[in-house]
Each structure stands twice: as structure tokens, then as C-alpha cells.
Amino acid sequence: MHFQGEDITYGAFWQRIESTTATLGVGRGERIAWLGYNSPRMLELLFAAARVGAILVPLNWRLTAAEHREILADCAPHYLVAEAPFLEHAAALGVPLGPPSPTTGRGAPPCVGRDEDDVLIVYTSGTTGRPKGAVLTQSALVWNGINSIHAHDLSQADHVLSTLPMFHVGGLNNQTLPALQAGATVTLHRRFEPGLWLADVAARRPTLSLLVPAAMQAVIEHPDWPRADLSSLRLLNTGSMVVPLALIRAFHARGVPVGQIYGCTETAPIATVLLREDARRKEGSAGKPAAHCEVRLVNGEIQVRGPNVMRGYWNDPEATRAAFDDGWFRTGDLGRLDEEGFLWIMGRSKDVIISGGENIHPAELENVLADCAAIAESAVIGIPDPKWGEVPCACIVPKPGANLTEADVLALFRDRLARYKHPRRIVFLQALPKNALGKVQRPELKRLLGAV
């Protein structure tokens, strides 16, 4: 692994994991949380947790303290490991900072981790506005890694440039962990920066990388793009629902095949893959089922079954039951299969907004708006955005006599939700379009706003 100018061999990395395991201070089934940018330290914690059967909970550093407190109350970690830039934020979360010192810890725990043990809880924004923790077992990560090795034709000869945040399964599980599983080289960036990505593609000569559409757009718009040396890349993968063809074709024009991975947090995430040999012929397709996945369409909804799928949601048996149909995970996404069996994503039956690769559920924003006494009712929809793909738009019906401004509405979200979740557009309406049962008709709302 190469990180911030340091080269770490597999042997040295293993020594770090052994040292971390000895001071972890937790046992099977117990949780520790991580708050920080991409770092080998997070990976050390994950592997150490796996050895003892414990569970790592990576936190999205973009969230507010209120959102973090809700997640931490749900998973109840023994302690939180926070990087220096987040220590002040972490101190206000009500969870001890760790790991414990050798003198106060429990001593080296036994290495009793098993394939079936839970090892990772990744929180997603719930459709009700409450975050849900998708629980992935050690076995799920191994099988997802095998799916990735097949998807990328990944070997020890490969070099992965990993820049997406590892608090998401996209940054952690699409290429980073699979590269280590395959014995490849990983260059890890703390955060995505388009200029640094272009510079390291030229200087470090990676063979594989992964960018969500917003990151692809940022790279293409960077002043170094026209003269950048991309010749080392034998495949760039992308994902995040429907990927604009213009972005794919910009990389194809530079001689870089663009594959796709479709999936979600609950599938670890690799469910379908568009292989390198099909990249140009099937531009925009999500490909075919991963090596060890089954995919089916039920009334147009994409459902997935395989050993990489989550065990369920942490502390939420009701949501877990609702998420599965006789062992098949219900993605809530709509798709179609062409005559060759390639999957094409058509949209979402759930109302999730995907903005720059981040999932935003309207209910999160609507819960904030519901606390405002001047608002009679509201609905949040996604509207197209050239940079982020989609951004939230809040459609608001003020109460009679209320003197509500756009600034007033935006102020409601301050310190409640992460900045990227805030609405980028506020629309005041006299009424929301509804059906006979009183349910807001979001497609009609989009049509009214000219968003479709």
C-alpha cells in the first residue's frame, strides 16, 4: 500500500494489524466506531476486528453531530477512534475515545473470528428518515471480494488507485479490500481531489480505479485533463445508478474502457458488473450478475441474492423483514434486461436522491421541515444537476399568513443535516399534487417543476 508518500509492504501491514489486535480491547460481537478520512489505520482496525469477531462501524465524516449521535446510540460502540481533524467533533458525541491504553484495556483478545461473524455495519439513510445499519459478515466481504476479482480480472500484477471514501462500501469494497485480497498494490488517497487523481494516474501508473459520476465530471473539467497521461489504466469502473453517457464517452475517447458496478450498501455492494470486454458495446449498461450473485426482476424491481448480501439491519428486524422477499434482497430500483441479459437501470421505486454518489432520502429533509410551525406540508424531490447528478429540491406549502423566505427554510437544516443534504432549490406552492389517498405524487411534482 502507498499512502501519503509511504510504502507499506504486506509484511509491515500485517505487523500493524497484529499490534492493533493486541490493544483492541473488544471481543466477539462488540462494536468500535471510526471517524476519519481514508487511512491505513481504518483498514488495520477492520482486519483486527475480524480476527477477534468484533465489528467496525465507519462513520460518514460529512454528517453533523446530531446525525452521528443517532447512529452511535443505535450501534452502541465501546469507543470511537477519531483522526485529529475530527477530535473536537468527536468529543461532543458522548462516546469514549479510544482505543483504550494497554494499562486500562482488557489485554489481547483471543483470535476467534469466524466467517459467519458480523464485521462491518454501514449506515444508510433510512426511507423513514432514520438511519439503518446494514450488517455485513466476514463471509460477505470475502465473497464480494471474489465478485470484484472477477469484475476487474484482478491479480497481483494490478495497481488500484483508491480515492472514494471508505466509510462507503463503494470506496472500501469495490476495489480496495479486493485488491488486498488478490495481493495487488493499492495507492490510497485521503480524499478525492481531481488534480491529485490525474497526477497519480500519470506518476504511479495504476491499472484500475473507481470514480462515481460526480468525480468523473470533476476530473474531466480539471485543467490538466486534456494533456493527462491515462495510458496505464486498463479499466475505470463507475456506478451510482444511471451514469451519463457523456461521462463514459469522454473516457472512452481517451482510450480508457469504462465498466460499471451496480449494487448498494446492502449487497456489499457488487451485484452486477459490466466487464471490460463489453464496456464499449454496452455503454451505460449495469452489466450482468456478478460471479456469485443472482439477479431477478419482480414487477420491474431488481432483486439480488448471494453470499455477499447483508445479514440484515442492525437492531431493526421489521426493516430487515421488509427488505427481503423469500431470501432475495429488494433493492427498490427498477431495471430491464435486454435480449442478451444485460441489466439497464431505469430508475428508483424508492425516492432516494443520489447526489455525487451520496444517498439522500427525502424523508430526512421532510422530517426537518415538519418541525417548522410555519410550514403546512412539504415534499422533497431530486432535480437534475450538471455537477452532482441530482440535488434535493424542497417543495413547501406555507401555513396561511406565514411569512416564510428561502433563507428561513435553509436555516432549518443548519446543524441538523450534513451540508450535501441541504436543498439546493426551494419552491413555494399553494398545494402539493396528491392522489385519491392523499399521497404526494412525486412524479407529478417533478413535472410541475420541469425536472423531468
C-alpha positions in Angstrom: 0.0 0.0 0.0 1.2 3.5 -0.8 -0.2 6.3 1.4 1.0 9.9 1.6 4.5 9.1 0.4 4.9 5.9 2.5 5.2 2.5 1.0 3.8 -0.3 3.3 4.6 -3.9 2.5 2.2 -6.7 3.2 4.5 -7.9 6.0 4.6 -4.5 7.6 0.9 -4.1 7.3 0.4 -7.5 9.0 2.6 -6.3 11.9 0.4 -3.3 12.3 -2.7 -5.4 12.3 -1.1 -7.7 15.0 -0.3 -4.7 17.1 -3.8 -3.2 16.7 -5.4 -6.6 17.6 -3.4 -6.8 20.8 -4.8 -3.4 22.0 -8.3 -3.6 20.5 -10.0 -4.2 23.9 -13.2 -5.7 22.5 -14.4 -9.1 21.8 -16.9 -11.0 19.5 -19.9 -9.0 18.6 -18.7 -5.8 20.2 -18.5 -2.6 18.2 -15.9 0.1 17.6 -16.5 3.2 15.5 -14.1 5.1 13.2 -14.3 8.7 12.2 -11.7 9.9 9.8 -10.6 10.2 6.2 -9.2 7.3 4.2 -6.3 5.8 6.1 -4.5 2.5 6.5 -5.4 2.9 10.2 -9.1 2.2 9.3 -8.1 -0.9 7.5 -6.0 -2.1 10.4 -9.0 -1.7 12.7 -11.2 -3.6 10.3 -8.8 -6.6 10.0 -8.1 -6.6 13.7 -11.8 -6.6 14.5 -12.3 -9.5 12.1 -9.6 -11.5 13.9 -11.5 -11.3 17.2 -15.0 -11.4 15.8 -15.7 -7.7 16.6 -17.4 -5.1 14.4 -16.2 -1.9 12.8 -18.7 1.0 12.3 -17.2 3.6 9.9 -18.9 7.0 10.2 -19.5 9.4 7.3 -17.4 12.4 8.3 -19.7 14.6 6.3 -22.6 14.1 8.8 -23.5 16.5 11.6 -23.0 15.7 15.3 -26.8 15.2 15.6 -26.7 12.5 12.9 -23.6 10.9 14.4 -25.2 10.7 17.8 -28.3 8.9 16.4 -26.1 6.3 14.7 -23.9 5.8 17.8 -26.9 5.5 20.0 -28.1 2.7 17.7 -24.9 0.7 17.5 -23.5 1.5 21.0 -19.8 1.2 20.3 -17.3 0.6 23.1 -15.3 3.5 21.8 -14.7 5.8 18.9 -11.4 6.1 17.1 -11.2 9.7 15.6 -8.5 11.3 13.5 -7.0 14.6 14.5 -9.3 16.8 12.3 -12.4 15.3 14.0 -11.3 15.2 17.6 -13.3 18.3 18.7 -16.4 17.0 16.8 -15.9 13.5 18.3 -15.6 14.9 21.9 -19.2 16.1 21.6 -20.7 12.7 20.6 -20.9 11.2 24.0 -18.8 8.1 23.2 -15.4 7.4 24.8 -12.5 8.0 22.5 -10.2 5.0 22.1 -8.7 2.6 21.8 -8.0 2.0 25.5 -4.5 2.2 26.7 -2.7 -1.1 27.4 -2.9 -0.5 31.1 -6.7 0.1 31.1 -7.6 -2.3 28.3 -8.7 -5.9 28.7 -5.5 -7.3 27.3 -5.0 -9.1 24.0 -8.3 -10.8 23.0 -8.3 -14.3 21.6 -8.4 -14.5 17.8 -11.6 -16.4 17.4 -13.2 -14.6 14.4 -15.3 -16.7 12.1 -16.7 -16.4 8.6 -20.2 -16.1 9.9 -19.3 -13.3 12.4 -20.6 -9.7 11.7 -17.6 -7.5 10.9 -19.0 -4.2 9.4 -22.0 -2.0 10.0 -22.5 0.6 7.3 -25.3 3.1 7.9 -27.6 4.3 5.2 -30.2 6.9 5.3 -33.5 5.2 6.1 -36.6 5.7 4.0 -38.3 6.8 7.2 -35.6 9.4 7.8 -33.9 7.2 10.5 -30.5 5.7 9.6 -30.3 2.0 9.1 -27.2 -0.1 9.7 -26.6 -2.7 7.1 -24.7 -5.6 8.7 -22.1 -7.4 6.6 -20.4 -10.6 7.8 -16.8 -11.6 7.2 -18.0 -14.1 4.7 -20.0 -11.4 2.8 -16.8 -9.3 2.4 -14.9 -12.3 1.2 -17.5 -13.2 -1.4 -17.8 -9.6 -2.5 -14.0 -9.6 -3.0 -14.3 -12.7 -5.2 -17.0 -10.9 -7.2 -14.7 -7.9 -7.6 -11.7 -10.0 -8.6 -13.9 -11.4 -11.4 -15.3 -8.0 -12.3 -11.8 -6.5 -12.7 -9.9 -9.6 -13.7 -7.9 -8.5 -10.7 -4.4 -10.1 -10.0 -1.2 -9.5 -8.1 0.0 -7.6 -11.1 -2.6 -4.9 -10.7 -2.3 -1.5 -9.0 -5.5 0.1 -7.7 -5.8 3.9 -7.2 -8.4 4.2 -4.4 -9.8 7.7 -3.7 -13.5 7.3 -2.8 -14.4 7.5 0.9 -14.1 4.1 2.7 -16.9 4.9 5.0 -19.0 3.8 2.0 -18.9 0.2 0.7 -18.2 1.8 -2.7 -14.8 3.1 -1.6 -14.0 0.2 0.7 -15.3 -2.9 -1.0 -15.4 -2.3 -4.7 -11.6 -2.3 -5.2 -9.6 -1.5 -2.1 -10.3 -4.7 0.0 -10.4 -6.9 -3.1 -7.0 -5.6 -4.2 -5.6 -6.6 -0.9 -7.4 -10.0 -1.1 -5.8 -10.5 -4.6 -2.3 -9.4 -3.5 -2.3 -6.3 -5.6 -0.9 -2.8 -4.9 -3.1 0.0 -3.5 -2.4 3.7 -3.7 -4.8 5.2 -1.2 -5.8 8.9 -1.2 -7.2 10.5 2.0 -9.8 12.3 0.0 -10.8 12.6 -3.7 -9.1 15.5 -5.4 -9.4 15.6 -9.2 -6.0 17.1 -9.8 -4.3 14.6 -7.5 -6.1 11.7 -9.1 -4.8 12.9 -12.5 -1.3 13.4 -11.2 -1.1 10.0 -9.6 -2.5 8.2 -12.6 0.4 9.6 -14.5 3.1 9.2 -11.8 2.1 6.0 -10.1 0.7 4.2 -13.2 -2.3 2.4 -11.7 -4.1 -0.1 -13.8 -7.5 0.3 -12.1 -9.6 3.0 -10.4 -13.1 3.8 -9.5 -15.0 7.1 -9.8 -18.6 8.0 -9.2 -20.2 10.3 -11.9 -19.6 13.5 -9.9 -15.9 12.6 -9.6 -15.7 11.7 -13.3 -17.2 15.1 -14.1 -14.6 16.8 -11.8 -11.8 15.0 -13.5 -13.0 15.9 -17.0 -13.4 19.6 -16.0 -10.0 19.8 -14.5 -7.5 22.0 -16.5 -5.0 19.1 -16.5 -7.5 16.7 -18.2 -6.6 17.5 -21.9 -2.9 16.6 -21.5 -3.2 14.0 -18.7 -1.5 10.6 -19.3 -4.1 7.9 -18.7 -2.3 5.2 -20.6 -1.8 2.9 -17.6 -5.5 2.5 -16.9 -6.8 -0.7 -18.4 -10.2 -0.1 -16.8 -12.1 2.6 -15.0 -15.2 1.5 -13.1 -18.1 3.6 -12.1 -21.6 3.2 -10.7 -24.3 5.1 -8.7 -27.4 4.3 -10.7 -27.7 5.8 -14.2 -24.3 7.1 -15.4 -24.5 9.9 -18.0 -23.2 8.6 -21.4 -21.3 11.8 -21.9 -19.0 11.0 -19.0 -18.4 7.4 -20.2 -17.7 8.6 -23.7 -15.2 11.2 -22.5 -13.0 8.4 -21.0 -13.6 6.1 -24.0 -12.3 8.9 -26.2 -9.1 8.9 -24.2 -8.7 5.2 -24.6 -9.9 4.1 -21.1 -12.7 1.5 -21.0 -15.4 2.3 -18.5 -17.1 -0.6 -16.8 -19.9 -0.4 -14.3 -20.8 -1.9 -11.0 -24.4 -1.9 -9.8 -25.3 -2.6 -6.2 -26.0 -0.9 -2.9 -24.7 -0.9 0.7 -26.8 -4.0 1.5 -25.2 -6.0 -1.3 -21.6 -5.1 -0.1 -22.0 -3.7 -3.0 -21.3 -5.7 -6.1 -24.4 -7.2 -7.6 -23.9 -6.8 -11.3 -20.8 -5.9 -13.4 -20.1 -4.6 -16.9 -16.9 -6.3 -17.8 -14.1 -4.6 -19.8 -14.8 -6.6 -23.0 -18.4 -5.3 -23.0 -17.6 -1.7 -21.9 -17.9 0.0 -25.4 -20.5 -2.3 -26.9 -22.9 -1.8 -23.9 -22.2 1.8 -22.9 -24.4 2.7 -19.9 -25.5 -0.8 -19.0 -25.0 -2.2 -15.5 -23.9 -5.5 -17.0 -24.7 -9.0 -15.8 -24.9 -10.6 -12.4 -21.5 -10.8 -10.6 -19.8 -14.1 -10.4 -21.5 -15.3 -7.2 -24.8 -13.3 -7.4 -28.2 -14.0 -8.8 -30.4 -11.1 -10.0 -34.1 -11.2 -10.9 -36.8 -8.6 -11.8 -40.1 -8.8 -10.0 -42.6 -6.3 -11.5 -39.6 -4.4 -12.7 -37.9 -4.2 -9.3 -34.3 -5.5 -9.2 -33.8 -8.2 -6.5 -30.5 -9.8 -5.5 -29.5 -13.0 -3.9 -26.0 -14.1 -3.0 -23.4 -14.7 -0.2 -22.4 -11.1 -0.3 -25.8 -9.7 0.7 -26.2 -8.3 4.2 -27.4 -10.3 7.1 -29.9 -7.6 7.9 -30.3 -4.2 9.5 -28.8 -3.7 13.0 -31.5 -3.6 15.7 -34.3 -3.4 13.1 -36.0 -6.8 12.5 -39.0 -5.1 10.9 -36.9 -3.3 8.3 -35.0 -6.5 7.7 -38.2 -8.4 7.0 -39.4 -5.8 4.6 -36.1 -5.7 2.7 -36.3 -9.4 1.7 -38.6 -11.4 -0.5 -38.1 -15.1 0.3 -34.3 -14.6 0.6 -34.0 -12.1 -2.2 -32.9 -8.6 -1.3 -35.3 -6.0 -2.7 -33.2 -3.1 -3.9 -36.2 -0.8 -4.7 -34.6 0.0 -8.0 -36.2 -0.5 -11.4 -34.5 -2.2 -14.3 -34.9 -4.1 -17.5 -33.0 -6.9 -19.2 -32.1 -6.7 -22.9 -32.1 -9.6 -25.3 -28.5 -10.6 -24.2 -29.3 -10.5 -20.5 -27.6 -7.2 -19.7 -29.2 -5.1 -17.0 -30.2 -1.5 -17.6 -31.2 0.7 -14.6 -34.4 2.5 -15.3 -34.9 4.5 -12.1 -35.8 4.0 -8.4 -39.0 2.8 -6.9 -37.7 4.3 -3.7 -37.4 8.0 -3.7 -33.7 8.1 -2.8 -31.8 11.0 -4.3 -28.2 10.2 -5.4 -26.1 13.3 -5.3 -22.4 13.0 -6.1 -22.6 9.3 -5.1 -24.2 10.0 -1.8 -27.7 8.7 -1.0 -30.1 11.3 0.3 -33.6 10.1 1.4 -36.3 12.8 1.1 -37.7 11.7 4.5 -34.6 13.0 6.2 -35.2 16.5 4.9 -39.0 16.3 5.3 -38.6 15.4 9.0 -36.7 18.7 9.5 -39.3 20.7 7.6 -42.1 19.1 9.6 -40.6 20.7 12.8 -41.3 24.2 11.4 -44.5 25.7 12.6 -44.8 28.0 9.6 -44.9 25.0 7.1 -48.2 23.3 6.4 -46.7 20.5 4.4 -43.7 19.7 2.3 -42.2 17.2 -0.1 -38.5 16.8 -1.2 -37.6 15.6 -4.7 -34.4 15.2 -6.7 -33.8 17.6 -9.6 -31.1 17.2 -12.2 -27.8 19.0 -11.6 -24.9 19.1 -14.1 -22.3 18.6 -11.4 -23.8 16.3 -8.9 -26.3 14.4 -11.0 -29.1 15.2 -8.7 -29.7 17.7 -5.8 -32.6 18.0 -3.4 -35.4 20.4 -4.0 -37.8 21.3 -1.2 -41.4 22.0 -2.2 -43.2 23.8 0.5 -46.7 24.9 1.3 -46.6 27.6 3.9 -49.3 27.9 6.5 -51.8 30.8 5.9 -50.3 34.1 6.9 -46.8 32.7 7.4 -44.1 35.0 6.2 -41.5 32.4 5.1 -38.5 33.1 3.0 -36.0 30.8 1.2 -33.3 31.8 3.8 -35.7 30.8 6.6 -36.1 27.4 5.1 -32.4 26.8 4.5 -31.6 27.9 8.1 -33.7 24.9 9.4 -31.1 22.5 8.1 -28.1 24.1 9.7 -26.6 21.7 12.3 -29.3 19.2 11.6 -28.2 17.5 8.4 -24.9 17.3 6.5 -24.4 20.2 4.1 -24.7 18.0 1.0 -28.2 17.0 2.1 -29.4 20.6 2.2 -31.9 21.6 -0.5 -30.3 23.5 -3.4 -33.7 24.8 -4.5 -36.7 26.0 -2.5 -40.1 26.2 -4.2 -43.2 27.6 -2.5 -46.5 26.2 -3.7 -50.2 26.6 -2.8 -50.7 22.8 -2.7 -48.9 19.6 -3.4 -50.2 17.2 -6.0 -51.8 14.2 -4.4 -53.7 11.0 -5.3 -57.1 10.0 -4.0 -55.5 8.5 -0.9 -53.7 11.8 -0.1 -50.3 10.6 -1.1 -48.0 13.1 -2.7 -47.5 12.4 -6.3 -43.7 13.0 -6.7 -43.6 12.3 -10.5 -46.3 14.9 -10.9 -44.4 17.3 -8.7 -41.3 16.8 -10.9 -43.3 17.5 -14.0 -44.7 20.7 -12.4 -41.2 21.9 -11.7 -39.9 20.9 -15.1 -37.5 18.4 -13.5 -38.3 15.6 -16.0 
